Amino acid sequence: MPILPSTENSVLVRTSFTDAEAWADALSVLETENEDGFRAYVEVVDDNAWEDADWEQVRHSALAADKQAAVLFIVDSAALGPDYPVLVVDLGDLSHEPFRCVASELWGVDNNLNIANMDWEEFADMAESDGVFRGFV
């Protein structure tokens, strides 16, 4: 697997190339500012060298970069479904299990974890029974 870019932004890696339209839609949703002007700041990696890579492989490559954010995002085949539940992987504490976050709420995870305003558990513990975080309601 190639090494991911060194960046202060979260890296968003596409690992499923089966649905170009869903990928474009997911990217549009997560890059759109919410009503308060917040958005996820991500470095997008859209390279078919990552096709079908599992989250552990992607995390390993992210950790090999000189500089990385606190969190990594993966758009796999499951993330191309309704609401685009992106896989969220902790790069700071490797004992944390990934969870999913709908694309429209990814800004909160990205912004808050990268500035240490909130902890991993505050998001992971709010994931619903299907393992998807849909926001604080």
C-alpha positions as CSV (number, residue, x, y, z in Angstrom):
1,M,0.0,0.0,0.0
2,P,1.2,3.5,-0.8
3,I,1.9,5.9,2.1
4,L,-0.8,8.5,2.6
5,P,0.0,12.3,2.3
6,S,1.4,14.2,5.3
7,T,-1.1,16.8,6.2
8,E,-2.7,18.5,9.2
9,N,-6.1,17.8,7.8
10,S,-7.9,14.5,8.2
11,V,-7.3,12.1,5.3
12,L,-10.3,10.7,3.5
13,V,-9.5,7.6,1.6
14,R,-11.7,6.0,-1.0
15,T,-11.5,2.2,-1.0
16,S,-14.6,1.3,-3.0
17,F,-14.7,2.1,-6.7
18,T,-18.0,0.4,-7.6
19,D,-20.3,3.4,-7.7
20,A,-18.8,6.7,-9.0
21,E,-22.1,8.6,-8.6
22,A,-22.5,7.6,-4.9
23,W,-18.8,8.6,-4.3
24,A,-19.4,12.0,-5.9
25,D,-22.6,12.5,-3.8
26,A,-20.9,11.4,-0.6
27,L,-18.0,13.8,-1.3
28,S,-20.4,16.7,-2.0
29,V,-22.3,16.1,1.2
30,L,-19.2,15.9,3.5
31,E,-17.6,19.0,1.9
32,T,-20.7,21.1,2.2
33,E,-20.8,23.6,5.1
34,N,-23.6,23.2,7.6
35,E,-26.0,26.0,8.5
36,D,-23.4,27.3,11.0
37,G,-20.6,27.4,8.4
38,F,-18.7,24.3,9.7
39,R,-17.4,21.6,7.4
40,A,-14.9,18.8,7.5
41,Y,-11.4,19.7,6.4
42,V,-10.1,16.6,4.6
43,E,-7.4,15.7,2.2
44,V,-9.1,13.4,-0.3
45,V,-7.2,10.3,-1.6
46,D,-9.0,9.0,-4.7
47,D,-6.6,6.4,-5.9
48,N,-7.6,2.9,-7.0
49,A,-4.4,1.6,-5.5
50,W,-6.5,1.6,-2.3
51,E,-9.3,-0.5,-3.8
52,D,-10.6,-3.0,-1.3
53,A,-8.0,-2.1,1.4
54,D,-9.2,-2.8,4.9
55,W,-9.2,-0.1,7.6
56,E,-6.2,-1.5,9.3
57,Q,-4.1,-1.3,6.2
58,V,-5.2,2.3,5.6
59,R,-4.5,3.2,9.3
60,H,-1.0,1.7,9.0
61,S,-0.2,3.8,6.0
62,A,-1.6,7.0,7.6
63,L,0.6,6.4,10.7
64,A,3.6,6.1,8.4
65,A,3.2,9.6,7.1
66,D,5.4,12.3,8.7
67,K,2.4,14.3,9.8
68,Q,-1.2,13.2,10.3
69,A,-4.4,14.5,12.0
70,A,-6.0,12.7,14.9
71,V,-8.6,10.9,12.8
72,L,-8.8,9.1,9.5
73,F,-11.9,8.7,7.3
74,I,-12.6,5.8,4.9
75,V,-15.2,5.6,2.2
76,D,-15.6,1.9,1.7
77,S,-18.6,0.1,0.0
78,A,-20.7,0.4,3.1
79,A,-20.1,4.2,3.1
80,L,-21.7,4.5,-0.4
81,G,-25.1,3.5,1.0
82,P,-27.9,5.8,2.3
83,D,-26.6,8.8,4.3
84,Y,-23.0,7.8,3.4
85,P,-21.8,6.3,6.7
86,V,-18.1,7.0,6.5
87,L,-15.8,4.8,8.6
88,V,-14.0,6.8,11.3
89,V,-10.6,5.5,12.5
90,D,-8.7,6.9,15.5
91,L,-5.0,7.6,14.8
92,G,-4.1,8.6,18.3
93,D,-5.3,5.6,20.4
94,L,-5.0,2.4,18.4
95,S,-7.2,0.6,21.0
96,H,-10.3,2.4,19.8
97,E,-12.5,0.5,17.5
98,P,-13.7,2.4,14.4
99,F,-17.3,3.6,14.1
100,R,-19.3,5.1,11.3
101,C,-20.5,8.7,10.9
102,V,-23.0,9.9,8.3
103,A,-21.4,12.3,5.9
104,S,-23.5,15.3,6.9
105,E,-22.2,15.1,10.5
106,L,-18.5,14.3,9.7
107,W,-17.6,18.0,10.2
108,G,-18.2,17.6,14.0
109,V,-16.1,14.5,14.3
110,D,-13.3,16.1,12.2
111,N,-13.3,19.5,13.8
112,N,-13.6,18.4,17.4
113,L,-11.3,15.4,17.5
114,N,-8.5,17.3,15.6
115,I,-8.5,20.2,18.1
116,A,-9.0,17.9,21.1
117,N,-12.2,19.7,21.9
118,M,-14.0,16.4,22.4
119,D,-12.9,12.8,23.1
120,W,-13.3,9.8,20.9
121,E,-15.8,8.2,23.3
122,E,-18.1,11.2,23.0
123,F,-18.8,10.3,19.4
124,A,-18.3,6.5,19.5
125,D,-20.7,6.1,22.5
126,M,-23.4,8.1,20.6
127,A,-23.4,5.8,17.7
128,E,-26.7,4.1,17.3
129,S,-27.2,0.3,17.5
130,D,-26.1,-0.1,13.9
131,G,-22.7,1.5,14.8
132,V,-23.4,4.8,13.0
133,F,-23.1,8.3,14.6
134,R,-25.9,10.5,13.3
135,G,-25.2,13.6,15.4
136,F,-26.2,14.9,18.8
137,V,-30.0,15.1,18.9
